[in-house]
Amino acid sequence: MKVDAHILGSGLWQAPERDLSSVLLDLNENQFLQQFLARFIATQLQPQDLFTYPNYQPLLEELASYCKVPTQHVLLTNGADQAIDLLLRLLFSPGDRVVIPSPVFSFYYQMLDINGVTPVVVGYEKQAQDFVLPTAAVLDALSTCQGLILCNPNNPLGGRLEAEQLQALVEACVKQDKPVIVDECYFEYLQQSCQDTFSGVSQLFVIRSFSKYFGLAGLRLGYVVTHPESVRELLKVRGPWDINHIAVKAALYCLRNQDELRQAHESLDQIKGEILEICRAHGIVAYGSDTNFLLLQDQSDGCLARTFAQNNIRVSHCSGYPHSFGLLDDMLRVAIPAKSDLKVFLMALISGAQSAAGWGNVKTGRSIMLTAQDGSGVLQDRTDSGCKG
């Protein structure tokens, strides 16, 4: 039996199985919308939503208004993952080369491999407390490649591209008539989009998600904003009902209740600031972000990670992240916890800092469960007798 050679040669990107009773800070899930979503469940869902196929036009119209584009510029997808899959299949052929500033959401590498497309990696650079994209190196690589993939804000680094950088990169792709995919899955935390300047440009493909700010990760809903001709082509490879009825209703509820959503998020920036302040006070290097997560620098012996594990807090361990060029060594990516989990998180954070400084140990007699940063699995369990400074 013949199997596609590119699929056979690629790695396996496998989602983790998690204990959902843990404090879940490992996959950047939104911790701030429990009451908002409970109201949606109580007031909006009907049995018909389970046994009927969905209509998509009402959501497309709401999204078009939200994005300030005509309806025919929007394509719904089963999560941003499907958007990545569809766009790479549409835009590139086996043997093509694509510039991908890195590190970036690792599912891109997986899908490039499966489609036989070579990633041309340009590494971010660390400058003081910032991660900076070398624009000139990207433009130089683009001249010999068939396209460009950007992530703004970046996952896993958390930082934004400056508006001038983004404009220069998109303009270069337009001038060379090469596709540019801009991943804006964290757009709502940044409120900066290349759509503002380049709406309607045929070379631009913007990916967004309802998983982060809108808190619908479990329903798998994303979308692409691009030129109508490309939307028509993408519809040929997307299934007719790939997005489920409940996801459609939940997205409509979110878009029609944005004031409530903003109110639910008011405490996020305050909590993020409090975490950063405590990190500074206790000698933990923390990197701010334009997202709903932070990067925390652990010790080389994993002391902070072990303290989180002891307190049943799941975080993402970034060491070994592909194409990270050492930027993420001993780094932990942590979603901003809601108020209900903030106390246990801060106590663990302070305890880990004290242990690293030699002020005590952290005893744990159970396995350490850390989700790999890209969500592809969990690191091997191990038991440790303690973390000594």
N, C-alpha and C positions, 0 to 999 in steps of 0.2 A: 504494500500500500504506500502510495506517495504522499508525503507530508511536506508542506512548504519549508524550504531550507532556512529561510530567515526566522521562522517561528522556532524550528528545531534548534537554531543556534543562539537564540536569545535566552536571557535569564527568566526566572519566574518572579513576578511581582505579586506577592501574596498578602492579603489583608490580615491583620492580627485578630485573634479571638481574645476578648478582654473580659475581665470581671467587672461588670457594669456597676457593682456596688462600690468600686474604688472612686477616689477623687480623680476624675478623668481630665487631665491637663496635657495629654500626649498628642492629640490629633487636631488641636485648634478648634474644637467644637465650642459653640457659643453657650456660655454658662449663664446668660443674663435674661433669658426669655421664657422661663418656665411658666410664669403666670400668664403671660401674653399667649403662649401656645395652648395652655389649658383652656383659656376662653375660646380659642378657635375650635378646639375639640368639642367643647360643651355646646357651642352655639351654631356650628356650621356643618358638621358631618352628618350625613344621612346614609341609610343602607344602600340607596341608589348609587352612591359614590363608589361602592364596591362591585356592583354587578353590571354597571354600564360603562361603555367606552367614553372617554372624555372628549369634550369640544375644546379646541385650542385657541380659537379666534378671540374670545374675551381676554385671555391672558396675553396674547400677542399684542392686542390693542393697548392694554395697560402698560406692558413693558415698553412699547414704542413711545408712549407718552413719557414714561420714566426716563428713557434714554434720549428723548428728544430727536427721534428719527421716525421716518415712515414705517408702517407696520411690516412692509415687505422686506425690510432690512434685518429682521429678527428671526432667528431659528432656535427653537427649543431643543434641548438635549437632555439625555438621562445623566445628569451630573456634568460637571466640567470635564470629567474623564472621557465621556463620550465625545465631547466637543474636540478634545485633543486628538482622539482616534480619527474622527471624521475629517478634520482639517489636514492632518498629516497624510491621510489616504488621498484626499482630493488634490493637494497642492504639490506633492513630491513623488518621485518615482525611484525605484531601486537604483542605487549608484549616485543619487544626488547628494550634495553636501549642504548642511544647514548650520549657520552660526547660532550658537546657543550660549550666551553668557552664563557662567556657572559659579557656585552651585545654584540649582533650580529644582523645582518639584520633580522628583526622580522618575515619575511616570512618563515624562517626555523622553528620557533616554530609552525606556522600555519600548515605547511605541516607535521611536525612530529605528531601533534595532529590528523590530518585527517587520517594518516596511522597507528594510534594506537601505536606509538613509544614514549617512555618516554624520554624526555630530561634530562640528568644528568648535571646540570649546575655547572660550575666552574667559579667563578667570577674573573674578572680582579681586580687588586689592584692598588691604586693610590700611587705613590712614587714621591714626589716633583711635577714636572710638567709633569710627564709621567704616562701612564697607562701600568701596567706590568702584564703579564700572569704568574701565579705561575705554572711553568712546573711540579714540583714534584706532585702537587695536581692533575693535569691532568693525569699524568702517573698512579697515584694511582687509580683514578676513572676508567681509561681505563681497568684495570685488571678485573673488574666485568661488563664491558659493551661490546656491540657488534660492536662498531665503534666510530669514532671521526670526528667532523666537526670543521674546522678551517677557519678563515677569515683573509687574509693577503694581503694588509693592512686591518685593522679592520674598519668596518662600524657598529656603528657610532663613534668609538673613534678616528679613523684616524691614529693610530700608527701601526708600523710593528712588526712582530716577528723577533727576532734576528736569524741569520742563524743557530747558534748552537742549539737554541730552536727548530726551525723547523726541523732540521735534527734529533734531538733526538726523537721528537714526531712521525715523519714519520717512522723512524727506528723501534720504538716500535710497530707500527701497522703492519709493514712488518713481524717482528719477531713473533707477535701473530696471524698473518694471519687475520687481521681485516681491513675493509675498512676505508680509511681516505679521506674525501672530503676537498679539500683546495679551498676556494673561493678567486680567484685572479681577481675580477672584476676591481680593481684599479691597476693592475699589471704595466701598462705603466707609472704610476707616480712613481713607486718604482724601477722597473727593477730588481727585485729579485724574483726568482721563485724556488719552489722545483723541477720543471721540470729539472733544470740544473743538479741536483744530482740524481734524481730518475726516469728519463725518462724510460718508459717501465715496471716499477714495477706494477704488476697486482693489488695491493691493493690501488693504488693512483688514485684519480679522481679529476682533476683540472677543475674548472669552471671559464670561462672568459666571457667578455661581450664587445659588441661594443657600449654600451650606454654611457660610461663615456669619456674616452680619445678620442674615435673616433666620438663622438657626434651624435650617431644614436639612441637615446633613443626612438624616435617616430616610428622607424621601427621594433623594437623588434628582436634583433639578439644576440644570445650568442653561446657558444660552450663548449664542454667537451673534454679534452685531457686525454686519458686513454688507457688501453690495448685493442688491437683489438677484443679480445673475448668479452669484456664488451661492446664495441661499437656495435657489432652484436646483443647482447641482448637488448641494449637500442633501437636499430632500430625497434625492435618488438613492442615497446610501444609508440614510437614517430610516428606521422602521416607521410604519404609519402611526403606531400607538406606543412608541417607546417611553413616553412620559405618562405616569399614571394619574388617575383622576384626583386622588387625594393631594398629590403634589401640586396639581393645577389649582385646586381650591385653596390650599395653604398659601401659595404664592400670591393669588389674588387678594387674600385676606391681609397679607403683609403689605402689599402695594397700596391697598385702600386704607390702611391704618398706620401710616408712617409716623404720625405724631406720637402715637403710643409706642412705636418702636424706638423712636429717639429718646423718649422718657425712660424706657427700660434700659437704655445704654448709658444713661447719664453718669452712673457710678463707675463705668469702666475706666475712664481716664483718671478718675480720682484714685481707684484701687491700683492702677498701673503706677501712678506717681508714688503712692505709698510703698509699693514693693521696691521701686528703684531707690527711694530714700533709705529704706531699711538695708538694702544691699550695700549702699555706700557706707552706712554707719557700721556695718559688720565686715567690711573688707571684701565683699563679693563683687567681682567685676560683672556688671550687667549692661546689656546693650539695648537701648530704647528702640522702638519700632513704630511704623505707621500701620500696625495691624493689631490683632487681638492676642498677640503673644510676645514674649521676651526671650532673649538668649541670656543664659547665665553661665559664667565660666566656672567649671568644677575644678577640683584638684586632680592631679594626675592619678591619684589612687581612688577616685570616684567617691569621695567622702560624702559630698552633697547628694549624689544620686542614691547612695545607700540610705541616707536619712529619709529621703522622700519615700523610698521603698518600704522602710520600716513603718512609716505612717500611712501606708496604703494609698500613696499618691503616685499616679502614673504620669511620667514625663517622657519626652523624646530625647534619646541619647544620640547626639549628632556625630560623634567620632566615627570615622570611616565613611562618612557620607560621600557619594561619588562626585568626583571632579570638584572637590572643595579646597584642594591645594593647602591643606593644613589649617584653613581658617576656622574650622569647626572642631578641631581637636579638643576633647574634654569639655565640649559645650553641651548644655542642656537647653532644649527648647520647651518653654512652658506657657501654656495658654493662661490668660488672666482668669483667676478663679472668681466665682460669684461670692457675694458677701457670706453666704451660708458655709462656704468652704475656706474663707479667707483666714480665719483664726488658726485652723490646723495647718494650713499652708505656711503661714508666717512663723509659727512655732517650729515647724520642721526646717524652714529656711535658716532661722537663727541658730537652732541646734546644730545644723550642718556646718554653719560658719564657725561656731565655737569649737566643734570637733576638729575642723581643719586647722584651727589656730592652736590646737594643743590644749584646749580647755576642758576636754572631756572626751569620752568615746560614745559611739552610737552602737548599741548592741542590737543585733538582729539575728534570729535563728531560723529565718526562712529564706526562700529563694527571692532573688531580685528580678522583678519583671519590668523591663523597660522596653517600650515600643520603639522600634527603629524610627528615625526621624521621618522617613518618607512614608511611613505607614505600612511598609511591606512585610513586617513580621516583628517578632520580639527577639531580643538578645537572649542568649543562652542563660537559663536560670543557674544561679550559684548561691551558695550559702557562705556568709562571712561572719567571723566571730566578733568583728567590731572594726571601727575606723578610728585610728589613732593619729593625732597630729604630729 
